[in-house]
Amino acid sequence: MRRLWVLLLMFMLGAFAAEAQKMDEKTLNTLKNATFISEVRKSAIVNSAGTVKAFFAQRAQMRWQRISNEYSEEQINDFFLGAVSLNTSNTDYGCLYNPWWDAVLLFKLSGLPDVPKVDNFCLASGCKFRREENLSAKNLQGTVPQDARPYAVDLWDITSRTTKYFKESFSGNEGGEFARLQVNDAADTERIQVRSAVRLKLLLKFLQNKSMQRESRRICNYLAAGHEEKMLKYFKDPFGAGFVKSYASIAGELRQNFVPYCYFPGPNGVLFVFFNSDFPRVLVTVTYPRKGFDRILEWYDLSKSSEYLAKWNSVKEGK
């Protein structure tokens, strides 16, 4: 009996060790997947053609030609600059989501854990990706501020919905989803193109406004330094929410490499969006009034979009 118990115990320990090894390999592959997608993004911000040649399999390189024909290099670079990574435990897929375009670039990968490659991909608008009914090209939620609520809330809304759908649909039952999104869709391309065109038009306005460019550089310097006392002299902290104090306390690495990504001029002033170009999920909004000097700073982490949105809805409902 004792011998039987020892054999059983050895079998159980072996099974636990094997399972632990599987978990370690799974975790490692997840990290390699995330690193690979990050490298693709960073490379494509500068040179999309070179990125495709380096990271895509030959068939995927040929398919990318259609993207190159429909979007300029400036548009492609802009998409990658504002894209955040979405991940699940399924390392066969990777996803870059740009909430300002509300568009998803989905990758089908092979080669893990050794040398990952993009075997296939699809680019889709957020509403098509999420199977939503409001497919009008006039729907610009996320691309420009809407009248219904603060701009940041729109970003949380579409980011949380996209993240939720990706995690639900690409954690084991993704074959049909990927095939659905791969189908060429002229109407969906138009939806994405309209958003990109709006962004480029606003960027042109920014490039034509030298004073706002100087202001954006000044703001980037404050964001990089993270000096709370100096920032409080320059920015107004709305409603005593402690945005400046909390921003000044984040890790110095997250405060570096901030760039202006959105510029929204309006009758009452300007709204800027800045983010860390290495981690675009960490963003800062600065409201710059047309009159006066009450520059209002807020900052958010898009990975917490669902938490922010839940809090916003509960406050709005008086709970």
N, C-alpha and C positions, 0 to 999 in steps of 0.2 A: 504493500500500500504506500509506504514511504517513497519507494522508487517511482511509483506511478505519479505521486504528488510532485516529486522533483522534476520528472519529465514534463508534466503539465505546466509547472512553473517556468521551466526553461522555454517551453513553447510560447507561453504567454509573454515572457520577457522579449523573446525574439520577435513576436508579432508587434509588440509595442515599439521596439527599436526600429523595425521596418516602417511602421506607420510614422514614427518621428522623422525618419529619413525622408519619407515621402513629403511630409509637411515642410521640411527644410528645403527640399528641392522645389516644391511648389512656391514657397515664399521667395526663393532665389529667382525662379523664373518670372515671378510677378515683378520683382525689382528690375530684372533685366528687360522685361517688356516696357516698363515705365521709362527706364533710362534710354532705351532705343527710340521710343516715341519722342522723348525730349530732344534727343540728338537730331532726329528728323526735323522737328520744329525749328530748332535753332539754326540749322543749316539752311532751311528753306526761306528763312527771313531775309537772307542775303542773296541766295542763288538757288532758285527752285530747280532749274535744269540740272545743275551739278548734283543737287540733292537726290533727284530722281535717278540719275545715273549711278550714284553711289549706294543708295539704299533700296532701290526697287528691282525686282526680278524683271527679266527682259519683257515678258508679256505685259506686266504692269507699266513698264516704261512706254510701251506702244500705246496703251490705253490712256496714259497721261497726256498724250498729244492732243486729245480732244479738249482737256482742261486748258492747255496752252493756247489753243485756238479760240477759246471762248473768253478767256480772262487775260489781261495784260500782266506783265511781270510785277508791276506796282500793286495790282489788285491781289495777286497771289502772295506777295510779301506781306501785305497788310493783313490778309487773313491769318497767316501763320504768326505774325507778331502778336495778335490779340487772342490767340487760341490757347485754351487751357486743356490739360489732359484729363480724360475720364478713364477710370480703370475698373475692371472686375477681376474675379479670380480666374476667369477664362483668358489665358494668355495667347489664344489663337487670334485674338482681335485687339486692336488698339483704337483709340478715338481721340480726335482733337475737336473741341467745340469752341467756336467763337461766338459769344453771346451778343456782341455788337453787330455781327452779321446775322445772328441766329441761324448759323449753318454748321453742319457736322461733316467732318472728313473722317470716314471710317476705314480702317485698314484691316485686311486679312493677312496674318503673318505666318511665316514658316521659319524653320531653322533654329528655334530655341531648343536647348540652352546655348548653342554654340554661336552661330552667326545668323542673327535674325535678318529676314528680308521681307519687304512688302510684296506679297504675291498678287494681291488684288486690292481694290479700294472703291469707294463711292463717295460722292459729294452730294449732300442733300440739304435742303432747307430744314430748319428746326421743326416747322409745323408738319412737313411731310414725314420726317423722321419719327415724330411723336404721334403720327396718325390723327392729327387734329383737323377739324373741319374748316377753320378759318384760313383758307389757303390764298387769300387775296394778296396780290403783290403790293397793295396799298397798306397792308399791315406792317408797320415799321417799329413795333415794340422792341426795345433794346437798341435799335439803330439811332433813334432820336427820341428825346423826351416826349411823353404824351401828357395830355392835360389832366388825366384822371387821377394821377398820384405821382409821388416823387420818382425821379428817374432811377434811383438805386433800387427801388422796389420792383420795377419792371425787370431789371437785371437779375434780381434774386428769383423772381417768378419763373422766367424762362430757363434760367440755369438749373433751378431745382427740378423743374419738370423734365428737362432733358436728361439730367443725371439719373433721375428715378427711372425713366424709360430705358435708358441704356443698361442700367444694372438689372432691370427686370427682364430685358429682352436678349441680353448677351451674356448670360450666365448658364447656358446649357441648351437653349432652344433657338439658336440664332440663325440656322441655315436658311429658313424661309425669309427671315427679316433681311438678311444681307441680299438675297436674290431680289426681293421687292425693291430695295433701295438702289440696286444696280441698274434698273431699267432706265434708259434714256428718257428724260422728261423735260420737254421744252418749256412748259409752264413753270416747272420748278427752277430751271435755270434762270428764267426771267425774274422770279422772286428774289433769287440770290443777287442777280445783276443789279436790280433796282436798289437794293440795300447798299451794295458796294458803290454804285454811282452816287448815292446820297452822301456816303462817307467821303468820297473823293471831292465832291463839290464843297463840302465843309472844310476839307483839308486845304483846298485852294484858297478859300477865304482866310484861313489861318495864315497861310504863307504870304498873303497880301497885306497882313496886318502886322507891321514891324513892332508896334508897341505891345501887342499881345504876345508876340514871340519873346520879347524881352521879359515880359511878366512871367511867362511859362518857365524860362530859364531861372529866374529868381526863385520861383516856387520849387523847382527841382533841387536847387541848392539847399533850401530849407528842409526839404524832405530827406535829402541825403544826410545832412548834419543831425537832424533829429534833436535839436537843442530846444527843450520844452519852453524855457523862459523866453527865448527869442521868438519862437513860433507863436507864443501867446500874445506877443506884441504885434505880430503881423496878421494872425488869423483870429477870427472870432469862433469860439467854441459854442455851437448852437445848443440852447436850452440847458447849458451846464452838463452836457452829456459826457464830457471827458474825452472827446476824440483826440485832442492834441496830446493830452497826458498819456493816453494809452498808446498812441502812435509812437511817441518818443521812447516808449519802453520796449518796443519790439526789437528783435535781434538786428544788429547793424547790417548784416548781409541782406536782410529783406528791405532795407531802406535805400540800397544802392541801385543805380541804373534805372532810376525813374525817368519815364519819357511821357510827353503829352500824347494821348491817343485819340481823345475826342475834344472837339471844340464846337460849342453850341452857342452862337451869338443870338441874342433876343432883345426885345424892346426894353427889358428891365436889367439887362446885363449879360454876362457870359458865364456859362457852365463849362468847366474843364474836367476832363477825366485823365488822370495820370496812373500809370502802373509800373511796377518793376518789370522791365523787359525780360528778365530771366524767369520771373514768377508772376505772370499777368493776373493771376487770381487775387493778388494783393493790390487793391486799387484805392486811389484817393480821388474824391471829388472836391473841387473848389468852386464855389459860387462867387463870382466877381461882379459886384453891382455896378450899374452904369453911373450911379451917383453915390458918393460916400466911399468909405474904406473898410466896410465890414466884410472882409473876405471870409467866407464860411468854409471850414474844412471838415470833411467827414472821411473816414476810411473803413474799408470792409475787406473781408476775405471771402471770395466767392465759393470756397469749399464749404462754407457755413450758410449758404444761401437759404436752405430749407429752415434752419433755425431762425434766421433773421425774419423770414417771411411769416413763420408761425407766430413770432412775437409781434410783428406788425399787425397781423390779422386779429390777434387777441386784444391788442390795445385799441384797434379800430372798433372792435365789437364791445369794448368796455368790460372785458373779462379780467 
